[in-house]
Amino acid sequence: NLEIDRISAILDWINLMTYDYHAGSRIAHFNAPLFAPPGDPTPNLNVDASVRLYRERGAPPRKIVVGVPFYGRSYGRVPSVNRGLFQPAGGSAPREWGDGELDYDSIMRKRPEADGFRRFWHPDARVPWLYKESIGTWITYDDVQSIGQKADYVRARGLGGIMAWELGGDDDGTLVRTIHARLTAGAK
């Protein structure tokens, strides 16, 4: 419902909230996929599709700022089919795993792999997820690898930059440093 070509002319930049694509969903799906993976039941809910939509409607690349999440979303009672991906979620994750949402630092401090979670990487969506089959808990989040890929995407397309929600989720600055390094790679 936005006249993107007209508002682009009067705005300095447009922050795209390219996360929470599946917040509140009853399906274990990525919070902020860079691209749609094969079999995605919602192929237009990803960073690339959002950026393309704004570009097609007249937003100059330099005015588009891509949003990245410094938090993850957890799902409970997720069946083990497809390592939980795209499976129905039967409720909230256990409280210690966010009961729905937890920031990046919390995820890292809890050392999920030491607690029985397995980390998976989707090469098409370019995001990780954690899954603990024994309790059916599935966590979508961004990490250094996926944030770095998003920064590369922004730089390669000449976009305006990256904004994050929210800085408190990256207490030690790991993700911010990754963004800075990748956006300025090769800059003089």
LUMFI-815946 format. One record per residue: residue number from 1; residue in three letters; chain; x, y, z of N, C-alpha, C, CB in turn. Coordinates in Angstrom, 1 decimal. Glycine has a CB too. Layout:
N
nr;rest;kette;n.X;n.Y;n.Z;ca.X;ca.Y;ca.Z;c.X;c.Y;c.Z;cb.X;cb.Y;cb.Z
NUM;Ala;A;X;Y;Z;X;Y;Z;X;Y;Z;X;Y;Z
...
REM end
This chain:
188
nr;rest;kette;n.X;n.Y;n.Z;ca.X;ca.Y;ca.Z;c.X;c.Y;c.Z;cb.X;cb.Y;cb.Z
1;Asn;A;0.8;-1.2;0.0;0.0;0.0;0.0;0.9;1.3;0.0;-0.9;0.0;1.2
2;Leu;A;2.2;1.1;-0.2;3.0;2.3;-0.2;3.4;2.6;-1.6;4.3;2.0;0.6
3;Glu;A;3.5;3.9;-1.9;3.9;4.4;-3.2;5.4;4.6;-3.1;3.2;5.8;-3.6
4;Ile;A;6.1;3.5;-3.2;7.6;3.4;-2.9;8.3;4.4;-3.8;8.1;2.0;-3.1
5;Asp;A;8.0;4.5;-5.0;8.7;5.4;-5.9;8.6;6.9;-5.4;8.2;5.3;-7.4
6;Arg;A;7.4;7.2;-4.9;7.2;8.6;-4.5;7.8;8.9;-3.1;5.7;8.9;-4.4
7;Ile;A;7.7;7.9;-2.2;8.3;8.2;-0.9;9.8;8.1;-0.9;7.8;7.2;0.2
8;Ser;A;10.4;7.3;-1.9;11.8;7.2;-2.0;12.4;8.5;-2.3;12.2;6.2;-3.1
9;Ala;A;11.7;9.3;-3.1;12.2;10.6;-3.5;12.4;11.6;-2.3;11.3;11.3;-4.5
10;Ile;A;11.6;11.4;-1.3;11.7;12.4;-0.1;12.4;11.8;1.1;10.3;12.8;0.2
11;Leu;A;12.7;10.5;1.1;13.4;9.9;2.2;14.9;9.7;2.0;12.8;8.5;2.5
12;Asp;A;15.6;9.8;3.1;17.1;9.6;3.1;17.4;8.1;3.0;17.8;10.2;4.3
13;Trp;A;16.6;7.3;3.6;16.8;5.9;3.6;15.5;5.2;4.0;18.0;5.4;4.5
14;Ile;A;15.4;3.9;3.7;14.3;3.1;4.1;14.8;1.9;4.9;13.4;2.7;2.9
15;Asn;A;14.5;1.8;6.1;14.9;0.6;6.9;13.8;-0.5;6.7;14.9;0.9;8.4
16;Leu;A;14.3;-1.6;6.1;13.4;-2.7;5.8;13.5;-3.7;7.0;13.8;-3.5;4.5
17;Met;A;12.4;-4.0;7.6;12.4;-5.0;8.7;12.4;-6.4;8.1;11.2;-4.7;9.6
18;Thr;A;13.6;-6.8;7.7;13.7;-8.1;7.0;14.0;-9.2;8.0;14.8;-8.1;5.9
19;Tyr;A;13.1;-9.3;9.0;13.1;-10.4;10.0;11.7;-10.5;10.6;14.2;-10.0;11.2
20;Asp;A;11.5;-11.4;11.4;10.2;-11.7;12.0;9.2;-12.2;10.8;9.6;-10.5;12.7
21;Tyr;A;9.8;-12.7;9.8;8.9;-13.2;8.7;7.9;-14.3;9.2;9.8;-13.8;7.6
22;His;A;8.3;-15.0;10.2;7.4;-16.1;10.7;7.1;-16.0;12.2;8.0;-17.4;10.3
23;Ala;A;7.2;-14.8;12.7;6.9;-14.6;14.2;5.5;-15.0;14.5;7.2;-13.2;14.6
24;Gly;A;5.3;-15.8;15.5;4.0;-16.2;15.9;3.4;-17.4;15.0;3.1;-15.1;15.8
25;Ser;A;4.2;-17.9;14.1;3.8;-19.0;13.2;3.7;-20.3;14.0;4.8;-19.1;12.0
26;Arg;A;2.9;-21.2;13.5;2.8;-22.5;14.0;3.6;-23.5;13.2;1.3;-23.0;14.0
27;Ile;A;4.6;-23.0;12.4;5.5;-23.8;11.7;6.9;-23.4;12.0;5.2;-23.7;10.1
28;Ala;A;7.8;-24.4;12.1;9.2;-24.1;12.4;9.8;-23.6;11.1;9.9;-25.4;13.0
29;His;A;10.0;-22.3;11.1;10.5;-21.7;9.8;11.5;-20.6;10.2;9.4;-21.1;9.0
30;Phe;A;12.4;-20.2;9.3;13.4;-19.2;9.6;12.9;-17.8;9.9;14.3;-19.1;8.4
31;Asn;A;13.5;-17.2;10.9;13.2;-15.8;11.2;13.5;-14.8;10.1;13.9;-15.5;12.6
32;Ala;A;14.7;-15.0;9.5;15.2;-14.0;8.6;16.0;-14.7;7.5;16.0;-12.9;9.3
33;Pro;A;15.4;-15.5;6.7;16.2;-16.2;5.6;16.6;-15.2;4.6;15.3;-17.3;4.9
34;Leu;A;17.8;-15.3;4.0;18.3;-14.4;3.0;17.6;-14.7;1.7;19.8;-14.6;2.8
35;Phe;A;17.4;-16.0;1.4;16.7;-16.4;0.2;15.7;-17.5;0.5;17.7;-16.9;-0.9
36;Ala;A;14.8;-17.8;-0.4;13.8;-18.9;-0.2;14.5;-20.2;-0.5;12.5;-18.7;-1.0
37;Pro;A;14.4;-21.1;0.4;15.0;-22.5;0.1;13.9;-23.3;-0.6;15.4;-23.2;1.4
38;Pro;A;14.4;-24.3;-1.3;13.4;-25.2;-2.0;12.4;-25.8;-1.0;14.2;-26.4;-2.7
39;Gly;A;11.2;-25.9;-1.4;10.1;-26.4;-0.6;9.5;-25.4;0.4;10.6;-27.6;0.1
40;Asp;A;10.0;-24.1;0.4;9.6;-23.1;1.3;8.1;-22.8;1.1;10.4;-21.8;1.1
41;Pro;A;7.2;-23.0;2.1;5.8;-22.7;1.9;5.5;-21.3;1.8;5.0;-23.3;3.0
42;Thr;A;6.5;-20.4;2.0;6.3;-18.9;2.0;7.4;-18.3;1.2;6.1;-18.3;3.4
43;Pro;A;7.6;-18.6;-0.1;8.8;-18.2;-0.8;9.0;-16.7;-1.0;8.7;-18.8;-2.2
44;Asn;A;8.0;-15.9;-0.7;8.2;-14.4;-0.8;8.6;-13.8;0.6;7.0;-13.8;-1.3
45;Leu;A;8.8;-14.6;1.6;9.1;-14.0;2.9;10.6;-14.3;3.2;8.2;-14.7;4.0
46;Asn;A;11.4;-13.4;2.6;12.8;-13.5;2.8;13.5;-12.1;2.5;13.5;-14.6;2.0
47;Val;A;14.7;-12.0;2.9;15.4;-10.7;2.6;15.4;-10.3;1.1;16.8;-10.8;3.2
48;Asp;A;15.9;-11.3;0.3;16.0;-11.0;-1.1;14.7;-10.6;-1.7;16.6;-12.2;-1.8
49;Ala;A;13.6;-11.3;-1.4;12.3;-11.0;-2.0;11.8;-9.6;-1.6;11.2;-12.0;-1.6
50;Ser;A;12.1;-9.2;-0.3;11.7;-7.9;0.2;12.5;-6.8;-0.6;11.9;-7.8;1.7
51;Val;A;13.8;-7.0;-0.7;14.7;-6.0;-1.4;14.3;-5.9;-2.8;16.2;-6.4;-1.3
52;Arg;A;14.0;-7.0;-3.5;13.6;-7.0;-4.9;12.3;-6.2;-5.1;13.5;-8.4;-5.5
53;Leu;A;11.4;-6.4;-4.2;10.1;-5.7;-4.2;10.3;-4.2;-4.1;9.1;-6.2;-3.1
54;Tyr;A;11.1;-3.8;-3.2;11.3;-2.3;-3.1;12.0;-1.8;-4.3;12.1;-2.0;-1.8
55;Arg;A;13.0;-2.5;-4.8;13.7;-2.1;-6.0;12.8;-2.0;-7.2;14.9;-3.1;-6.3
56;Glu;A;11.9;-3.0;-7.4;11.0;-3.1;-8.5;10.0;-1.9;-8.5;10.2;-4.4;-8.6
57;Arg;A;9.7;-1.5;-7.3;8.7;-0.4;-7.1;9.4;1.0;-7.0;7.9;-0.6;-5.8
58;Gly;A;10.7;1.1;-7.3;11.3;2.4;-7.5;12.3;2.8;-6.4;10.3;3.3;-7.6
59;Ala;A;12.6;2.1;-5.4;13.5;2.5;-4.4;14.9;2.4;-4.9;13.3;1.7;-3.0
60;Pro;A;15.7;3.4;-4.8;17.1;3.3;-5.2;17.9;2.4;-4.3;17.8;4.7;-5.3
61;Pro;A;18.8;1.6;-4.7;19.5;0.7;-3.9;20.2;1.4;-2.7;20.6;-0.1;-4.7
62;Arg;A;20.8;2.5;-2.9;21.5;3.2;-1.8;20.6;3.6;-0.7;22.3;4.4;-2.4
63;Lys;A;19.3;3.7;-0.9;18.4;4.1;0.2;17.8;2.9;0.9;17.3;4.9;-0.4
64;Ile;A;18.1;1.7;0.5;17.5;0.5;1.1;18.5;0.0;2.2;17.2;-0.6;0.1
65;Val;A;18.0;0.0;3.4;18.8;-0.5;4.6;18.2;-1.9;5.0;18.9;0.5;5.7
66;Val;A;19.0;-2.9;5.0;18.5;-4.2;5.4;18.5;-4.4;6.9;19.3;-5.3;4.6
67;Gly;A;17.4;-4.9;7.5;17.4;-5.2;8.9;17.9;-6.6;9.2;16.0;-4.9;9.5
68;Val;A;18.6;-6.7;10.3;19.1;-8.1;10.7;18.7;-8.3;12.2;20.6;-8.3;10.5
69;Pro;A;18.3;-9.5;12.6;17.9;-9.7;14.0;19.1;-10.2;14.8;16.8;-10.7;14.0
70;Phe;A;19.3;-9.6;16.0;20.3;-10.1;16.9;19.6;-11.0;18.0;21.0;-8.9;17.6
71;Tyr;A;18.6;-11.7;17.5;17.8;-12.6;18.4;17.3;-13.8;17.6;16.6;-11.9;19.1
72;Gly;A;16.8;-14.8;18.3;16.3;-15.9;17.6;14.9;-16.2;18.1;17.1;-17.1;17.8
73;Arg;A;14.2;-17.1;17.5;12.9;-17.6;17.9;12.9;-19.1;18.1;11.8;-17.1;16.8
74;Ser;A;12.2;-19.5;19.1;12.2;-20.9;19.5;10.8;-21.5;19.3;12.7;-21.2;20.9
75;Tyr;A;10.8;-22.8;19.0;9.5;-23.5;18.8;9.6;-24.8;19.6;9.2;-23.7;17.3
76;Gly;A;8.5;-25.2;20.1;8.4;-26.5;20.9;7.6;-27.5;20.2;7.9;-26.2;22.3
77;Arg;A;7.8;-28.8;20.7;7.1;-29.9;20.2;7.1;-30.0;18.6;5.7;-29.9;20.6
78;Val;A;8.3;-29.9;18.1;8.5;-29.9;16.6;9.0;-31.3;16.2;9.6;-28.8;16.2
79;Pro;A;8.3;-32.0;15.3;8.6;-33.3;14.9;10.0;-33.4;14.2;7.6;-33.9;13.9
80;Ser;A;10.6;-34.5;14.3;12.0;-34.6;13.7;12.1;-34.7;12.2;12.7;-35.8;14.4
81;Val;A;11.0;-34.8;11.5;11.1;-34.8;10.1;11.8;-33.6;9.5;9.6;-34.9;9.5
82;Asn;A;12.7;-33.8;8.6;13.5;-32.7;8.0;14.2;-31.9;9.0;12.5;-31.8;7.2
83;Arg;A;14.7;-32.5;10.1;15.4;-31.9;11.2;14.6;-30.7;11.7;16.8;-31.3;10.7
84;Gly;A;13.3;-30.9;11.7;12.3;-29.9;12.2;11.9;-28.8;11.3;12.9;-29.3;13.4
85;Leu;A;12.7;-28.6;10.2;12.4;-27.5;9.3;11.1;-27.7;8.6;13.5;-27.4;8.2
86;Phe;A;10.3;-26.6;8.6;8.9;-26.5;8.0;7.9;-27.5;8.6;9.0;-26.8;6.5
87;Gln;A;8.2;-27.9;9.8;7.3;-28.9;10.5;6.4;-28.1;11.4;8.1;-29.9;11.3
88;Pro;A;5.2;-28.6;11.7;4.3;-27.9;12.6;4.9;-27.9;14.0;2.9;-28.6;12.7
89;Ala;A;4.7;-26.7;14.7;5.2;-26.5;16.0;4.0;-26.7;16.9;5.8;-25.1;16.3
90;Gly;A;4.1;-27.5;18.0;3.0;-27.9;18.8;2.9;-27.0;20.1;3.1;-29.3;19.2
91;Gly;A;3.7;-26.0;20.2;3.7;-25.1;21.4;5.0;-24.4;21.6;3.4;-25.9;22.6
92;Ser;A;5.1;-23.8;22.8;6.3;-23.1;23.1;7.5;-24.0;23.5;6.0;-22.2;24.3
93;Ala;A;8.7;-23.5;23.2;9.9;-24.2;23.6;10.0;-24.1;25.2;11.2;-23.6;23.0
94;Pro;A;10.8;-25.0;25.8;11.0;-24.9;27.2;11.5;-23.6;27.6;11.9;-26.0;27.7
95;Arg;A;11.1;-23.1;28.8;11.4;-21.8;29.2;12.9;-21.4;29.1;11.0;-21.6;30.7
96;Glu;A;13.8;-22.4;29.4;15.2;-22.2;29.4;15.7;-21.9;27.9;16.0;-23.3;30.0
97;Trp;A;14.9;-22.2;26.9;15.3;-22.0;25.6;14.4;-20.9;24.9;15.2;-23.3;24.7
98;Gly;A;14.0;-19.9;25.7;13.4;-18.7;25.2;11.9;-18.6;25.3;13.8;-18.6;23.9
99;Asp;A;11.2;-19.7;25.4;9.8;-19.7;25.4;9.3;-18.7;24.3;9.3;-19.1;26.8
100;Gly;A;9.9;-18.8;23.1;9.5;-18.0;22.0;10.6;-17.1;21.4;8.3;-17.2;22.4
101;Glu;A;11.3;-16.4;22.3;12.4;-15.5;21.8;13.5;-15.5;22.7;11.8;-14.1;21.5
102;Leu;A;14.7;-15.4;22.2;15.9;-15.2;23.0;17.0;-14.5;22.1;16.4;-16.6;23.5
103;Asp;A;17.8;-13.7;22.8;18.8;-12.9;22.0;20.0;-13.8;21.7;19.2;-11.7;22.8
104;Tyr;A;20.8;-13.3;20.7;21.9;-14.0;20.2;22.9;-14.4;21.4;22.6;-13.2;19.2
105;Asp;A;23.2;-13.4;22.2;24.1;-13.7;23.3;23.6;-14.7;24.3;24.4;-12.4;24.1
106;Ser;A;22.3;-14.8;24.5;21.7;-15.8;25.4;21.9;-17.2;24.7;20.3;-15.5;25.6
107;Ile;A;21.7;-17.2;23.4;21.9;-18.5;22.8;23.3;-19.0;22.9;21.5;-18.4;21.3
108;Met;A;24.3;-18.1;22.7;25.7;-18.5;22.7;26.1;-18.8;24.1;26.5;-17.3;22.1
109;Arg;A;25.6;-18.1;25.1;26.0;-18.4;26.5;25.5;-19.8;27.0;25.5;-17.3;27.5
110;Lys;A;24.4;-20.2;26.5;23.8;-21.4;26.9;24.5;-22.6;26.2;22.3;-21.5;26.5
111;Arg;A;25.4;-22.4;25.3;26.1;-23.4;24.6;25.2;-24.6;24.2;27.2;-24.0;25.6
112;Pro;A;24.3;-24.3;23.2;23.3;-25.3;22.9;23.8;-26.6;22.4;22.4;-24.7;21.8
113;Glu;A;25.0;-26.7;21.7;25.5;-27.9;21.2;26.0;-28.8;22.4;26.6;-27.7;20.2
114;Ala;A;26.5;-28.2;23.4;26.9;-28.9;24.6;25.7;-29.5;25.4;27.7;-28.0;25.6
115;Asp;A;24.5;-28.9;25.1;23.2;-29.3;25.7;22.5;-30.3;24.8;22.4;-28.1;26.1
116;Gly;A;23.0;-30.8;23.8;22.4;-31.8;22.9;21.7;-31.2;21.6;21.4;-32.4;23.7
117;Phe;A;21.8;-29.9;21.4;21.3;-29.4;20.2;22.3;-29.7;19.1;21.0;-27.9;20.3
118;Arg;A;21.8;-29.8;17.9;22.6;-29.8;16.7;22.4;-28.6;15.9;22.4;-31.1;15.8
119;Arg;A;23.5;-28.0;15.4;23.4;-26.8;14.5;23.4;-27.3;13.1;24.6;-25.8;14.8
120;Phe;A;22.4;-26.8;12.3;22.3;-27.0;10.9;22.4;-25.7;10.1;21.0;-27.8;10.6
121;Trp;A;22.9;-25.8;8.9;23.0;-24.7;8.0;22.3;-25.0;6.7;24.5;-24.4;7.7
122;His;A;21.4;-24.0;6.3;20.7;-24.2;5.1;21.5;-23.4;4.0;19.2;-23.7;5.2
123;Pro;A;22.0;-24.1;3.0;22.8;-23.4;2.0;22.1;-22.5;1.1;23.6;-24.5;1.2
124;Asp;A;20.8;-22.7;0.9;20.0;-21.8;0.1;19.4;-20.6;0.9;18.8;-22.6;-0.5
125;Ala;A;18.9;-20.9;2.0;18.3;-19.8;2.8;19.5;-19.0;3.5;17.4;-20.3;4.0
126;Arg;A;20.6;-19.6;3.6;21.8;-19.0;4.2;21.7;-18.6;5.6;22.3;-17.9;3.4
127;Val;A;21.0;-19.4;6.4;20.9;-19.2;7.8;21.0;-20.5;8.6;19.5;-18.5;8.1
128;Pro;A;21.4;-20.4;9.8;21.5;-21.7;10.6;20.2;-21.9;11.4;22.6;-21.6;11.6
129;Trp;A;20.1;-23.1;12.0;19.1;-23.4;13.0;19.6;-24.4;13.9;17.7;-23.8;12.3
130;Leu;A;19.0;-24.5;15.1;19.4;-25.4;16.1;18.2;-26.4;16.4;19.8;-24.8;17.5
131;Tyr;A;18.5;-27.6;16.6;17.4;-28.6;16.8;17.8;-29.6;17.8;16.9;-29.2;15.5
132;Lys;A;17.0;-29.8;18.8;17.2;-30.9;19.8;16.0;-31.9;19.7;17.4;-30.3;21.3
133;Glu;A;16.3;-32.9;19.0;15.2;-33.9;18.7;14.6;-34.5;19.9;15.8;-35.0;17.8
134;Ser;A;15.4;-34.8;21.0;14.8;-35.4;22.1;13.8;-34.6;22.9;16.0;-35.7;23.1
135;Ile;A;13.8;-33.3;22.7;12.7;-32.5;23.3;11.9;-31.7;22.3;13.4;-31.5;24.3
136;Gly;A;12.2;-31.9;21.0;11.5;-31.3;19.9;11.6;-29.8;19.9;10.0;-31.7;20.1
137;Thr;A;12.7;-29.2;20.3;12.9;-27.8;20.4;13.7;-27.4;19.1;13.6;-27.3;21.7
138;Trp;A;13.2;-26.4;18.4;13.8;-25.9;17.2;14.0;-24.4;17.3;12.8;-26.2;15.9
139;Ile;A;15.2;-23.9;17.0;15.5;-22.5;17.2;16.1;-21.9;15.9;16.6;-22.3;18.3
140;Thr;A;15.5;-20.8;15.4;15.9;-20.1;14.3;16.6;-18.9;14.8;14.8;-19.7;13.3
141;Tyr;A;17.8;-18.5;14.2;18.6;-17.4;14.7;19.6;-17.0;13.6;19.3;-17.7;16.0
142;Asp;A;20.2;-15.9;13.8;21.3;-15.5;12.9;22.6;-15.5;13.8;21.1;-14.1;12.3
143;Asp;A;23.7;-15.9;13.1;25.0;-15.9;13.8;26.0;-15.2;12.9;25.4;-17.4;14.0
144;Val;A;27.3;-15.3;13.2;28.4;-14.7;12.5;28.3;-15.1;11.0;29.7;-15.0;13.1
145;Gln;A;28.1;-16.3;10.7;28.1;-16.8;9.3;27.0;-16.2;8.5;28.0;-18.3;9.2
146;Ser;A;25.8;-16.2;9.1;24.6;-15.7;8.3;24.6;-14.1;8.3;23.3;-16.2;9.0
147;Ile;A;25.0;-13.5;9.3;25.1;-12.0;9.3;26.2;-11.6;8.3;25.5;-11.5;10.8
148;Gly;A;27.3;-12.3;8.2;28.3;-12.0;7.2;27.8;-12.2;5.8;29.5;-12.9;7.4
149;Gln;A;27.0;-13.2;5.6;26.4;-13.4;4.2;25.4;-12.2;3.9;25.7;-14.7;4.1
150;Lys;A;24.7;-11.8;4.9;23.7;-10.7;4.6;24.5;-9.4;4.4;22.8;-10.5;5.9
151;Ala;A;25.6;-9.2;5.1;26.4;-8.0;4.8;27.0;-8.1;3.4;27.6;-7.8;5.9
152;Asp;A;27.5;-9.2;3.0;28.0;-9.4;1.6;26.9;-9.1;0.6;28.5;-10.9;1.4
153;Tyr;A;25.7;-9.6;0.8;24.6;-9.3;0.0;24.4;-7.8;-0.2;23.3;-10.0;0.5
154;Val;A;24.3;-7.1;0.9;24.1;-5.6;0.9;25.2;-4.9;0.1;24.1;-5.1;2.4
155;Arg;A;26.5;-5.3;0.4;27.6;-4.7;-0.3;27.6;-5.0;-1.8;28.9;-5.1;0.3
156;Ala;A;27.3;-6.2;-2.2;27.3;-6.6;-3.6;26.2;-5.9;-4.4;27.1;-8.1;-3.7
157;Arg;A;25.2;-5.5;-3.7;24.0;-4.9;-4.4;24.0;-3.4;-4.3;22.7;-5.5;-4.0
158;Gly;A;25.0;-2.8;-3.6;25.1;-1.4;-3.5;24.0;-0.8;-2.6;25.1;-0.7;-4.8
159;Leu;A;23.5;-1.6;-1.7;22.4;-1.1;-0.8;23.0;-0.1;0.2;21.7;-2.3;-0.1
160;Gly;A;22.1;0.5;0.9;22.4;1.6;1.9;23.1;1.2;3.2;21.2;2.4;2.2
161;Gly;A;22.9;-0.1;3.5;23.6;-0.5;4.8;22.7;-1.5;5.5;23.9;0.6;5.7
162;Ile;A;23.1;-1.7;6.8;22.4;-2.6;7.6;22.0;-2.0;8.9;23.3;-3.9;7.9
163;Met;A;20.8;-2.3;9.4;20.4;-1.9;10.7;20.0;-3.2;11.5;19.1;-0.9;10.7
164;Ala;A;20.1;-3.1;12.8;19.9;-4.3;13.6;18.8;-4.1;14.7;21.2;-4.7;14.3
165;Trp;A;18.1;-5.1;15.0;17.2;-5.2;16.1;17.7;-6.3;17.0;15.7;-5.4;15.7
166;Glu;A;18.1;-6.1;18.1;18.5;-4.9;18.7;19.8;-5.0;19.3;17.5;-4.4;19.7
167;Leu;A;20.6;-3.9;19.4;22.0;-4.0;19.8;22.2;-4.8;21.1;22.5;-2.6;19.9
168;Gly;A;21.3;-4.7;22.0;21.5;-5.4;23.3;21.7;-6.9;23.1;20.4;-5.2;24.2
169;Gly;A;21.3;-7.5;22.0;21.4;-8.9;21.7;22.8;-9.3;21.4;20.5;-9.4;20.7
170;Asp;A;23.7;-8.3;21.2;25.1;-8.6;20.8;26.0;-7.8;21.7;25.3;-8.1;19.3
171;Asp;A;25.9;-8.2;23.0;26.7;-7.5;24.1;28.1;-7.4;23.8;26.5;-8.2;25.4
172;Asp;A;28.8;-8.4;23.3;30.2;-8.4;23.1;30.6;-7.8;21.7;30.8;-9.7;23.2
173;Gly;A;29.6;-7.4;20.9;29.9;-6.8;19.6;30.3;-7.7;18.5;30.9;-5.8;19.8
174;Thr;A;30.2;-9.0;18.7;30.7;-9.9;17.6;29.9;-9.7;16.3;30.4;-11.4;18.1
175;Leu;A;28.6;-9.6;16.4;27.8;-9.4;15.1;28.1;-8.1;14.5;26.4;-9.6;15.4
176;Val;A;28.2;-7.0;15.3;28.5;-5.7;14.8;29.8;-5.6;14.1;28.4;-4.6;15.9
177;Arg;A;30.8;-6.2;14.7;32.1;-6.3;14.1;32.1;-7.1;12.8;33.2;-6.9;15.0
178;Thr;A;31.3;-8.1;12.7;31.2;-8.9;11.5;30.6;-8.0;10.4;30.3;-10.1;11.7
179;Ile;A;29.5;-7.3;10.7;28.9;-6.4;9.7;29.9;-5.4;9.2;27.7;-5.7;10.3
180;His;A;30.6;-4.7;10.1;31.5;-3.7;9.8;32.6;-4.3;8.9;32.2;-3.1;11.0
181;Ala;A;33.2;-5.4;9.2;34.3;-6.0;8.4;33.8;-6.3;7.0;34.8;-7.2;9.1
182;Arg;A;32.6;-6.9;6.9;32.2;-7.3;5.6;31.7;-6.2;4.7;31.0;-8.3;5.8
183;Leu;A;31.1;-5.1;5.4;30.7;-4.0;4.6;31.8;-3.2;4.1;29.7;-3.1;5.4
184;Thr;A;32.9;-3.2;4.8;34.1;-2.3;4.5;35.2;-3.2;3.8;34.6;-1.6;5.7
185;Ala;A;35.0;-4.4;3.5;36.0;-5.3;2.9;36.4;-4.6;1.6;35.5;-6.7;2.7
186;Gly;A;37.7;-4.4;1.5;38.3;-3.9;0.2;38.1;-2.4;0.1;37.6;-4.5;-0.9
187;Ala;A;37.5;-1.7;1.1;37.3;-0.2;1.1;38.7;0.4;1.4;36.2;0.2;2.0
188;Lys;A;38.9;1.6;0.8;40.1;2.3;1.0;39.9;3.5;1.9;40.8;2.7;-0.2
REM end
